[in-house]
């Protein structure tokens, strides 16, 4: 048998992915972009539209810098 390459196990892999996910959650301000749970869709397009809507809602909720009750400028 011939060995073509090797994998390094010096900290690369799942630990780095976890650190990246934690950093993204801190920058995002919330751990979840979409609601958790099992969602069933009849078509991929329907699922894509739903996911886009969830991303938009999360972005709108996170991008508010002033309260809706404050006076406009």
PDB file with SEQRES, HELIX, SHEET and CRYST1 records, atoms N, CA, C and O in Angstrom:
SEQRES   1 A   73  UNK UNK UNK UNK UNK UNK UNK UNK UNK UNK UNK UNK UNK          
SEQRES   2 A   73  UNK UNK UNK UNK UNK UNK UNK UNK UNK UNK UNK UNK UNK          
SEQRES   3 A   73  UNK UNK UNK UNK UNK UNK UNK UNK UNK UNK UNK UNK UNK          
SEQRES   4 A   73  UNK UNK UNK UNK UNK UNK UNK UNK UNK UNK UNK UNK UNK          
SEQRES   5 A   73  UNK UNK UNK UNK UNK UNK UNK UNK UNK UNK UNK UNK UNK          
SEQRES   6 A   73  UNK UNK UNK UNK UNK UNK UNK UNK                              
HELIX    1 AA1 UNK A   14  UNK A   28  1                                  15    
HELIX    2 AA2 UNK A   44  UNK A   62  1                                  19    
CRYST1    1.000    1.000    1.000  90.00  90.00  90.00 P 1           1          
ATOM      1  N   UNK A   1       0.840  -1.171   0.000  1.00  0.00           N  
ATOM      2  CA  UNK A   1       0.000   0.000   0.000  1.00  0.00           C  
ATOM      3  C   UNK A   1       0.886   1.235   0.000  1.00  0.00           C  
ATOM      4  O   UNK A   1       1.947   1.247   0.624  1.00  0.00           O  
ATOM      5  N   UNK A   2       0.457   2.251  -0.686  1.00  0.00           N  
ATOM      6  CA  UNK A   2       1.250   3.447  -0.842  1.00  0.00           C  
ATOM      7  C   UNK A   2       0.586   4.621  -0.121  1.00  0.00           C  
ATOM      8  O   UNK A   2      -0.621   4.825  -0.246  1.00  0.00           O  
ATOM      9  N   UNK A   3       1.365   5.382   0.625  1.00  0.00           N  
ATOM     10  CA  UNK A   3       0.847   6.552   1.324  1.00  0.00           C  
ATOM     11  C   UNK A   3       1.137   7.794   0.481  1.00  0.00           C  
ATOM     12  O   UNK A   3       2.286   8.070   0.136  1.00  0.00           O  
ATOM     13  N   UNK A   4       0.087   8.531   0.157  1.00  0.00           N  
ATOM     14  CA  UNK A   4       0.231   9.700  -0.695  1.00  0.00           C  
ATOM     15  C   UNK A   4       0.438  10.964   0.129  1.00  0.00           C  
ATOM     16  O   UNK A   4       1.197  11.843  -0.279  1.00  0.00           O  
ATOM     17  N   UNK A   5      -0.206  11.071   1.254  1.00  0.00           N  
ATOM     18  CA  UNK A   5      -0.086  12.257   2.092  1.00  0.00           C  
ATOM     19  C   UNK A   5      -0.359  11.910   3.535  1.00  0.00           C  
ATOM     20  O   UNK A   5      -0.511  10.738   3.881  1.00  0.00           O  
ATOM     21  N   UNK A   6      -0.422  12.911   4.368  1.00  0.00           N  
ATOM     22  CA  UNK A   6      -0.740  12.684   5.772  1.00  0.00           C  
ATOM     23  C   UNK A   6      -1.530  13.870   6.299  1.00  0.00           C  
ATOM     24  O   UNK A   6      -1.485  14.969   5.747  1.00  0.00           O  
ATOM     25  N   UNK A   7      -2.238  13.620   7.360  1.00  0.00           N  
ATOM     26  CA  UNK A   7      -3.009  14.674   8.011  1.00  0.00           C  
ATOM     27  C   UNK A   7      -2.326  15.073   9.299  1.00  0.00           C  
ATOM     28  O   UNK A   7      -1.838  14.233  10.055  1.00  0.00           O  
ATOM     29  N   UNK A   8      -2.302  16.349   9.528  1.00  0.00           N  
ATOM     30  CA  UNK A   8      -1.722  16.869  10.752  1.00  0.00           C  
ATOM     31  C   UNK A   8      -2.811  16.947  11.818  1.00  0.00           C  
ATOM     32  O   UNK A   8      -3.930  17.372  11.527  1.00  0.00           O  
ATOM     33  N   UNK A   9      -2.505  16.552  13.020  1.00  0.00           N  
ATOM     34  CA  UNK A   9      -3.477  16.617  14.120  1.00  0.00           C  
ATOM     35  C   UNK A   9      -3.005  17.585  15.198  1.00  0.00           C  
ATOM     36  O   UNK A   9      -3.298  17.391  16.377  1.00  0.00           O  
ATOM     37  N   UNK A  10      -2.286  18.614  14.805  1.00  0.00           N  
ATOM     38  CA  UNK A  10      -1.741  19.568  15.777  1.00  0.00           C  
ATOM     39  C   UNK A  10      -2.673  20.750  16.022  1.00  0.00           C  
ATOM     40  O   UNK A  10      -2.249  21.903  15.938  1.00  0.00           O  
ATOM     41  N   UNK A  11      -3.945  20.469  16.324  1.00  0.00           N  
ATOM     42  CA  UNK A  11      -4.870  21.537  16.661  1.00  0.00           C  
ATOM     43  C   UNK A  11      -5.790  21.931  15.521  1.00  0.00           C  
ATOM     44  O   UNK A  11      -6.737  22.687  15.738  1.00  0.00           O  
ATOM     45  N   UNK A  12      -5.550  21.456  14.345  1.00  0.00           N  
ATOM     46  CA  UNK A  12      -6.441  21.759  13.230  1.00  0.00           C  
ATOM     47  C   UNK A  12      -7.628  20.822  13.280  1.00  0.00           C  
ATOM     48  O   UNK A  12      -7.524  19.705  13.788  1.00  0.00           O  
ATOM     49  N   UNK A  13      -8.739  21.264  12.761  1.00  0.00           N  
ATOM     50  CA  UNK A  13      -9.890  20.379  12.712  1.00  0.00           C  
ATOM     51  C   UNK A  13     -11.067  20.930  13.485  1.00  0.00           C  
ATOM     52  O   UNK A  13     -11.394  22.112  13.380  1.00  0.00           O  
ATOM     53  N   UNK A  14     -11.705  20.064  14.268  1.00  0.00           N  
ATOM     54  CA  UNK A  14     -12.939  20.435  14.945  1.00  0.00           C  
ATOM     55  C   UNK A  14     -12.753  21.547  15.963  1.00  0.00           C  
ATOM     56  O   UNK A  14     -13.645  22.377  16.138  1.00  0.00           O  
ATOM     57  N   UNK A  15     -11.624  21.579  16.629  1.00  0.00           N  
ATOM     58  CA  UNK A  15     -11.424  22.639  17.617  1.00  0.00           C  
ATOM     59  C   UNK A  15     -11.379  24.003  16.931  1.00  0.00           C  
ATOM     60  O   UNK A  15     -11.917  24.976  17.461  1.00  0.00           O  
ATOM     61  N   UNK A  16     -10.750  24.087  15.767  1.00  0.00           N  
ATOM     62  CA  UNK A  16     -10.708  25.346  15.025  1.00  0.00           C  
ATOM     63  C   UNK A  16     -12.093  25.723  14.515  1.00  0.00           C  
ATOM     64  O   UNK A  16     -12.449  26.902  14.511  1.00  0.00           O  
ATOM     65  N   UNK A  17     -12.870  24.747  14.089  1.00  0.00           N  
ATOM     66  CA  UNK A  17     -14.216  25.023  13.609  1.00  0.00           C  
ATOM     67  C   UNK A  17     -15.092  25.545  14.748  1.00  0.00           C  
ATOM     68  O   UNK A  17     -15.902  26.450  14.546  1.00  0.00           O  
ATOM     69  N   UNK A  18     -14.932  24.980  15.932  1.00  0.00           N  
ATOM     70  CA  UNK A  18     -15.687  25.449  17.087  1.00  0.00           C  
ATOM     71  C   UNK A  18     -15.326  26.875  17.455  1.00  0.00           C  
ATOM     72  O   UNK A  18     -16.200  27.679  17.781  1.00  0.00           O  
ATOM     73  N   UNK A  19     -14.038  27.190  17.403  1.00  0.00           N  
ATOM     74  CA  UNK A  19     -13.596  28.553  17.702  1.00  0.00           C  
ATOM     75  C   UNK A  19     -14.149  29.532  16.676  1.00  0.00           C  
ATOM     76  O   UNK A  19     -14.553  30.639  17.030  1.00  0.00           O  
ATOM     77  N   UNK A  20     -14.170  29.136  15.417  1.00  0.00           N  
ATOM     78  CA  UNK A  20     -14.719  29.999  14.376  1.00  0.00           C  
ATOM     79  C   UNK A  20     -16.214  30.223  14.584  1.00  0.00           C  
ATOM     80  O   UNK A  20     -16.701  31.342  14.419  1.00  0.00           O  
ATOM     81  N   UNK A  21     -16.943  29.175  14.942  1.00  0.00           N  
ATOM     82  CA  UNK A  21     -18.381  29.300  15.182  1.00  0.00           C  
ATOM     83  C   UNK A  21     -18.662  30.206  16.377  1.00  0.00           C  
ATOM     84  O   UNK A  21     -19.587  31.017  16.333  1.00  0.00           O  
ATOM     85  N   UNK A  22     -17.870  30.076  17.448  1.00  0.00           N  
ATOM     86  CA  UNK A  22     -18.057  30.934  18.613  1.00  0.00           C  
ATOM     87  C   UNK A  22     -17.760  32.397  18.280  1.00  0.00           C  
ATOM     88  O   UNK A  22     -18.480  33.292  18.721  1.00  0.00           O  
ATOM     89  N   UNK A  23     -16.707  32.640  17.507  1.00  0.00           N  
ATOM     90  CA  UNK A  23     -16.367  33.998  17.109  1.00  0.00           C  
ATOM     91  C   UNK A  23     -17.471  34.603  16.260  1.00  0.00           C  
ATOM     92  O   UNK A  23     -17.838  35.762  16.455  1.00  0.00           O  
ATOM     93  N   UNK A  24     -18.002  33.838  15.327  1.00  0.00           N  
ATOM     94  CA  UNK A  24     -19.088  34.325  14.479  1.00  0.00           C  
ATOM     95  C   UNK A  24     -20.324  34.654  15.312  1.00  0.00           C  
ATOM     96  O   UNK A  24     -20.995  35.653  15.051  1.00  0.00           O  
ATOM     97  N   UNK A  25     -20.630  33.826  16.310  1.00  0.00           N  
ATOM     98  CA  UNK A  25     -21.792  34.080  17.162  1.00  0.00           C  
ATOM     99  C   UNK A  25     -21.607  35.361  17.971  1.00  0.00           C  
ATOM    100  O   UNK A  25     -22.560  36.119  18.149  1.00  0.00           O  
ATOM    101  N   UNK A  26     -20.401  35.610  18.458  1.00  0.00           N  
ATOM    102  CA  UNK A  26     -20.136  36.830  19.222  1.00  0.00           C  
ATOM    103  C   UNK A  26     -20.281  38.053  18.325  1.00  0.00           C  
ATOM    104  O   UNK A  26     -20.882  39.051  18.722  1.00  0.00           O  
ATOM    105  N   UNK A  27     -19.732  37.977  17.120  1.00  0.00           N  
ATOM    106  CA  UNK A  27     -19.829  39.109  16.195  1.00  0.00           C  
ATOM    107  C   UNK A  27     -21.263  39.346  15.740  1.00  0.00           C  
ATOM    108  O   UNK A  27     -21.680  40.486  15.538  1.00  0.00           O  
ATOM    109  N   UNK A  28     -22.005  38.273  15.582  1.00  0.00           N  
ATOM    110  CA  UNK A  28     -23.382  38.357  15.126  1.00  0.00           C  
ATOM    111  C   UNK A  28     -24.285  38.890  16.230  1.00  0.00           C  
ATOM    112  O   UNK A  28     -25.279  39.556  15.942  1.00  0.00           O  
ATOM    113  N   UNK A  29     -23.960  38.613  17.475  1.00  0.00           N  
ATOM    114  CA  UNK A  29     -24.765  39.081  18.591  1.00  0.00           C  
ATOM    115  C   UNK A  29     -25.798  38.075  19.051  1.00  0.00           C  
ATOM    116  O   UNK A  29     -26.459  38.291  20.067  1.00  0.00           O  
ATOM    117  N   UNK A  30     -25.951  36.997  18.337  1.00  0.00           N  
ATOM    118  CA  UNK A  30     -26.897  35.955  18.715  1.00  0.00           C  
ATOM    119  C   UNK A  30     -26.345  34.619  18.222  1.00  0.00           C  
ATOM    120  O   UNK A  30     -25.597  34.563  17.247  1.00  0.00           O  
ATOM    121  N   UNK A  31     -26.720  33.569  18.897  1.00  0.00           N  
ATOM    122  CA  UNK A  31     -26.212  32.265  18.505  1.00  0.00           C  
ATOM    123  C   UNK A  31     -26.969  31.684  17.328  1.00  0.00           C  
ATOM    124  O   UNK A  31     -26.438  30.828  16.620  1.00  0.00           O  
ATOM    125  N   UNK A  32     -28.184  32.124  17.104  1.00  0.00           N  
ATOM    126  CA  UNK A  32     -29.015  31.505  16.079  1.00  0.00           C  
ATOM    127  C   UNK A  32     -29.398  32.499  14.991  1.00  0.00           C  
ATOM    128  O   UNK A  32     -29.833  33.614  15.279  1.00  0.00           O  
ATOM    129  N   UNK A  33     -29.234  32.089  13.754  1.00  0.00           N  
ATOM    130  CA  UNK A  33     -29.709  32.895  12.639  1.00  0.00           C  
ATOM    131  C   UNK A  33     -31.142  32.543  12.285  1.00  0.00           C  
ATOM    132  O   UNK A  33     -31.900  33.386  11.805  1.00  0.00           O  
ATOM    133  N   UNK A  34     -31.506  31.296  12.524  1.00  0.00           N  
ATOM    134  CA  UNK A  34     -32.849  30.816  12.195  1.00  0.00           C  
ATOM    135  C   UNK A  34     -33.397  30.049  13.387  1.00  0.00           C  
ATOM    136  O   UNK A  34     -32.624  29.576  14.221  1.00  0.00           O  
ATOM    137  N   UNK A  35     -34.714  29.917  13.485  1.00  0.00           N  
ATOM    138  CA  UNK A  35     -35.296  29.142  14.581  1.00  0.00           C  
ATOM    139  C   UNK A  35     -34.833  27.687  14.537  1.00  0.00           C  
ATOM    140  O   UNK A  35     -34.610  27.123  13.466  1.00  0.00           O  
ATOM    141  N   UNK A  36     -34.696  27.104  15.700  1.00  0.00           N  
ATOM    142  CA  UNK A  36     -34.301  25.699  15.774  1.00  0.00           C  
ATOM    143  C   UNK A  36     -35.516  24.814  15.601  1.00  0.00           C  
ATOM    144  O   UNK A  36     -36.642  25.205  15.910  1.00  0.00           O  
ATOM    145  N   UNK A  37     -35.273  23.636  15.112  1.00  0.00           N  
ATOM    146  CA  UNK A  37     -36.358  22.678  14.972  1.00  0.00           C  
ATOM    147  C   UNK A  37     -36.320  21.980  13.630  1.00  0.00           C  
ATOM    148  O   UNK A  37     -35.415  22.192  12.823  1.00  0.00           O  
ATOM    149  N   UNK A  38     -37.302  21.158  13.410  1.00  0.00           N  
ATOM    150  CA  UNK A  38     -37.421  20.412  12.170  1.00  0.00           C  
ATOM    151  C   UNK A  38     -38.463  21.081  11.301  1.00  0.00           C  
ATOM    152  O   UNK A  38     -39.606  21.258  11.722  1.00  0.00           O  
ATOM    153  N   UNK A  39     -38.085  21.448  10.110  1.00  0.00           N  
ATOM    154  CA  UNK A  39     -38.980  22.106   9.178  1.00  0.00           C  
ATOM    155  C   UNK A  39     -39.047  21.271   7.912  1.00  0.00           C  
ATOM    156  O   UNK A  39     -38.018  20.846   7.387  1.00  0.00           O  
ATOM    157  N   UNK A  40     -40.243  21.039   7.428  1.00  0.00           N  
ATOM    158  CA  UNK A  40     -40.433  20.238   6.222  1.00  0.00           C  
ATOM    159  C   UNK A  40     -40.983  21.112   5.108  1.00  0.00           C  
ATOM    160  O   UNK A  40     -41.921  21.885   5.300  1.00  0.00           O  
ATOM    161  N   UNK A  41     -40.379  20.970   3.950  1.00  0.00           N  
ATOM    162  CA  UNK A  41     -40.786  21.730   2.783  1.00  0.00           C  
ATOM    163  C   UNK A  41     -41.009  20.774   1.625  1.00  0.00           C  
ATOM    164  O   UNK A  41     -40.378  19.721   1.537  1.00  0.00           O  
ATOM    165  N   UNK A  42     -41.912  21.158   0.744  1.00  0.00           N  
ATOM    166  CA  UNK A  42     -42.209  20.293  -0.396  1.00  0.00           C  
ATOM    167  C   UNK A  42     -41.136  20.412  -1.468  1.00  0.00           C  
ATOM    168  O   UNK A  42     -40.840  19.441  -2.164  1.00  0.00           O  
ATOM    169  N   UNK A  43     -40.546  21.615  -1.603  1.00  0.00           N  
ATOM    170  CA  UNK A  43     -39.571  21.854  -2.658  1.00  0.00           C  
ATOM    171  C   UNK A  43     -38.365  22.587  -2.099  1.00  0.00           C  
ATOM    172  O   UNK A  43     -38.464  23.256  -1.070  1.00  0.00           O  
ATOM    173  N   UNK A  44     -37.233  22.466  -2.765  1.00  0.00           N  
ATOM    174  CA  UNK A  44     -36.020  23.163  -2.340  1.00  0.00           C  
ATOM    175  C   UNK A  44     -36.212  24.676  -2.439  1.00  0.00           C  
ATOM    176  O   UNK A  44     -35.721  25.425  -1.594  1.00  0.00           O  
ATOM    177  N   UNK A  45     -36.922  25.119  -3.464  1.00  0.00           N  
ATOM    178  CA  UNK A  45     -37.142  26.560  -3.616  1.00  0.00           C  
ATOM    179  C   UNK A  45     -37.919  27.126  -2.433  1.00  0.00           C  
ATOM    180  O   UNK A  45     -37.624  28.226  -1.964  1.00  0.00           O  
ATOM    181  N   UNK A  46     -38.898  26.389  -1.953  1.00  0.00           N  
ATOM    182  CA  UNK A  46     -39.680  26.820  -0.793  1.00  0.00           C  
ATOM    183  C   UNK A  46     -38.784  26.928   0.444  1.00  0.00           C  
ATOM    184  O   UNK A  46     -38.903  27.877   1.220  1.00  0.00           O  
ATOM    185  N   UNK A  47     -37.903  25.970   0.623  1.00  0.00           N  
ATOM    186  CA  UNK A  47     -36.971  25.993   1.757  1.00  0.00           C  
ATOM    187  C   UNK A  47     -35.993  27.160   1.628  1.00  0.00           C  
ATOM    188  O   UNK A  47     -35.677  27.813   2.623  1.00  0.00           O  
ATOM    189  N   UNK A  48     -35.516  27.426   0.421  1.00  0.00           N  
ATOM    190  CA  UNK A  48     -34.596  28.543   0.210  1.00  0.00           C  
ATOM    191  C   UNK A  48     -35.267  29.879   0.509  1.00  0.00           C  
ATOM    192  O   UNK A  48     -34.656  30.759   1.115  1.00  0.00           O  
ATOM    193  N   UNK A  49     -36.513  30.032   0.091  1.00  0.00           N  
ATOM    194  CA  UNK A  49     -37.236  31.271   0.370  1.00  0.00           C  
ATOM    195  C   UNK A  49     -37.434  31.460   1.871  1.00  0.00           C  
ATOM    196  O   UNK A  49     -37.289  32.569   2.386  1.00  0.00           O  
ATOM    197  N   UNK A  50     -37.764  30.381   2.567  1.00  0.00           N  
ATOM    198  CA  UNK A  50     -37.952  30.457   4.009  1.00  0.00           C  
ATOM    199  C   UNK A  50     -36.648  30.844   4.704  1.00  0.00           C  
ATOM    200  O   UNK A  50     -36.642  31.683   5.605  1.00  0.00           O  
ATOM    201  N   UNK A  51     -35.541  30.224   4.279  1.00  0.00           N  
ATOM    202  CA  UNK A  51     -34.247  30.520   4.890  1.00  0.00           C  
ATOM    203  C   UNK A  51     -33.857  31.978   4.638  1.00  0.00           C  
ATOM    204  O   UNK A  51     -33.357  32.648   5.541  1.00  0.00           O  
ATOM    205  N   UNK A  52     -34.078  32.463   3.439  1.00  0.00           N  
ATOM    206  CA  UNK A  52     -33.786  33.874   3.149  1.00  0.00           C  
ATOM    207  C   UNK A  52     -34.602  34.800   4.044  1.00  0.00           C  
ATOM    208  O   UNK A  52     -34.082  35.796   4.547  1.00  0.00           O  
ATOM    209  N   UNK A  53     -35.870  34.477   4.243  1.00  0.00           N  
ATOM    210  CA  UNK A  53     -36.732  35.302   5.102  1.00  0.00           C  
ATOM    211  C   UNK A  53     -36.225  35.287   6.552  1.00  0.00           C  
ATOM    212  O   UNK A  53     -36.239  36.320   7.222  1.00  0.00           O  
ATOM    213  N   UNK A  54     -35.788  34.143   7.027  1.00  0.00           N  
ATOM    214  CA  UNK A  54     -35.267  34.062   8.398  1.00  0.00           C  
ATOM    215  C   UNK A  54     -33.992  34.890   8.537  1.00  0.00           C  
ATOM    216  O   UNK A  54     -33.797  35.553   9.556  1.00  0.00           O  
ATOM    217  N   UNK A  55     -33.121  34.861   7.525  1.00  0.00           N  
ATOM    218  CA  UNK A  55     -31.908  35.680   7.549  1.00  0.00           C  
ATOM    219  C   UNK A  55     -32.268  37.164   7.574  1.00  0.00           C  
ATOM    220  O   UNK A  55     -31.668  37.942   8.316  1.00  0.00           O  
ATOM    221  N   UNK A  56     -33.247  37.550   6.761  1.00  0.00           N  
ATOM    222  CA  UNK A  56     -33.661  38.964   6.734  1.00  0.00           C  
ATOM    223  C   UNK A  56     -34.226  39.399   8.079  1.00  0.00           C  
ATOM    224  O   UNK A  56     -33.909  40.487   8.559  1.00  0.00           O  
ATOM    225  N   UNK A  57     -35.051  38.571   8.684  1.00  0.00           N  
ATOM    226  CA  UNK A  57     -35.625  38.913   9.995  1.00  0.00           C  
ATOM    227  C   UNK A  57     -34.541  39.071  11.053  1.00  0.00           C  
ATOM    228  O   UNK A  57     -34.573  40.008  11.850  1.00  0.00           O  
ATOM    229  N   UNK A  58     -33.582  38.152  11.057  1.00  0.00           N  
ATOM    230  CA  UNK A  58     -32.501  38.227  12.037  1.00  0.00           C  
ATOM    231  C   UNK A  58     -31.685  39.487  11.811  1.00  0.00           C  
ATOM    232  O   UNK A  58     -31.339  40.183  12.766  1.00  0.00           O  
ATOM    233  N   UNK A  59     -31.375  39.788  10.556  1.00  0.00           N  
ATOM    234  CA  UNK A  59     -30.590  40.984  10.255  1.00  0.00           C  
ATOM    235  C   UNK A  59     -31.341  42.245  10.673  1.00  0.00           C  
ATOM    236  O   UNK A  59     -30.750  43.156  11.254  1.00  0.00           O  
ATOM    237  N   UNK A  60     -32.630  42.303  10.384  1.00  0.00           N  
ATOM    238  CA  UNK A  60     -33.428  43.481  10.763  1.00  0.00           C  
ATOM    239  C   UNK A  60     -33.475  43.625  12.278  1.00  0.00           C  
ATOM    240  O   UNK A  60     -33.405  44.741  12.793  1.00  0.00           O  
ATOM    241  N   UNK A  61     -33.593  42.528  12.990  1.00  0.00           N  
ATOM    242  CA  UNK A  61     -33.665  42.579  14.454  1.00  0.00           C  
ATOM    243  C   UNK A  61     -32.325  43.005  15.043  1.00  0.00           C  
ATOM    244  O   UNK A  61     -32.292  43.734  16.034  1.00  0.00           O  
ATOM    245  N   UNK A  62     -31.229  42.563  14.452  1.00  0.00           N  
ATOM    246  CA  UNK A  62     -29.906  42.858  14.996  1.00  0.00           C  
ATOM    247  C   UNK A  62     -29.381  44.226  14.568  1.00  0.00           C  
ATOM    248  O   UNK A  62     -28.499  44.767  15.235  1.00  0.00           O  
ATOM    249  N   UNK A  63     -29.887  44.802  13.486  1.00  0.00           N  
ATOM    250  CA  UNK A  63     -29.317  46.045  12.969  1.00  0.00           C  
ATOM    251  C   UNK A  63     -29.969  47.296  13.538  1.00  0.00           C  
ATOM    252  O   UNK A  63     -29.595  48.404  13.153  1.00  0.00           O  
ATOM    253  N   UNK A  64     -30.922  47.155  14.432  1.00  0.00           N  
ATOM    254  CA  UNK A  64     -31.545  48.339  15.038  1.00  0.00           C  
ATOM    255  C   UNK A  64     -30.571  49.007  15.993  1.00  0.00           C  
ATOM    256  O   UNK A  64     -30.033  48.367  16.897  1.00  0.00           O  
ATOM    257  N   UNK A  65     -30.351  50.289  15.787  1.00  0.00           N  
ATOM    258  CA  UNK A  65     -29.450  51.017  16.683  1.00  0.00           C  
ATOM    259  C   UNK A  65     -30.206  51.939  17.614  1.00  0.00           C  
ATOM    260  O   UNK A  65     -29.678  52.337  18.652  1.00  0.00           O  
ATOM    261  N   UNK A  66     -31.436  52.286  17.263  1.00  0.00           N  
ATOM    262  CA  UNK A  66     -32.270  53.109  18.127  1.00  0.00           C  
ATOM    263  C   UNK A  66     -33.605  52.413  18.310  1.00  0.00           C  
ATOM    264  O   UNK A  66     -33.990  51.568  17.502  1.00  0.00           O  
ATOM    265  N   UNK A  67     -34.300  52.764  19.360  1.00  0.00           N  
ATOM    266  CA  UNK A  67     -35.590  52.144  19.590  1.00  0.00           C  
ATOM    267  C   UNK A  67     -36.613  52.704  18.610  1.00  0.00           C  
ATOM    268  O   UNK A  67     -36.472  53.845  18.169  1.00  0.00           O  
ATOM    269  N   UNK A  68     -37.637  51.934  18.258  1.00  0.00           N  
ATOM    270  CA  UNK A  68     -38.648  52.428  17.323  1.00  0.00           C  
ATOM    271  C   UNK A  68     -39.440  53.601  17.889  1.00  0.00           C  
ATOM    272  O   UNK A  68     -40.056  54.349  17.129  1.00  0.00           O  
ATOM    273  N   UNK A  69     -39.434  53.776  19.205  1.00  0.00           N  
ATOM    274  CA  UNK A  69     -40.185  54.868  19.840  1.00  0.00           C  
ATOM    275  C   UNK A  69     -39.440  56.203  19.859  1.00  0.00           C  
ATOM    276  O   UNK A  69     -40.018  57.237  20.194  1.00  0.00           O  
ATOM    277  N   UNK A  70     -38.162  56.175  19.500  1.00  0.00           N  
ATOM    278  CA  UNK A  70     -37.388  57.426  19.569  1.00  0.00           C  
ATOM    279  C   UNK A  70     -37.775  58.348  18.413  1.00  0.00           C  
ATOM    280  O   UNK A  70     -38.265  57.900  17.375  1.00  0.00           O  
ATOM    281  N   UNK A  71     -37.548  59.620  18.614  1.00  0.00           N  
ATOM    282  CA  UNK A  71     -37.917  60.612  17.603  1.00  0.00           C  
ATOM    283  C   UNK A  71     -36.999  60.490  16.389  1.00  0.00           C  
ATOM    284  O   UNK A  71     -35.803  60.227  16.518  1.00  0.00           O  
ATOM    285  N   UNK A  72     -37.581  60.686  15.216  1.00  0.00           N  
ATOM    286  CA  UNK A  72     -36.789  60.648  13.985  1.00  0.00           C  
ATOM    287  C   UNK A  72     -35.961  61.897  13.818  1.00  0.00           C  
ATOM    288  O   UNK A  72     -36.274  62.938  14.396  1.00  0.00           O  
ATOM    289  N   UNK A  73     -34.923  61.806  13.045  1.00  0.00           N  
ATOM    290  CA  UNK A  73     -34.042  62.976  12.833  1.00  0.00           C  
ATOM    291  C   UNK A  73     -34.309  63.602  11.509  1.00  0.00           C  
ATOM    292  O   UNK A  73     -33.671  64.592  11.154  1.00  0.00           O  
TER     293      UNK A  73                                                      
END                                                                             
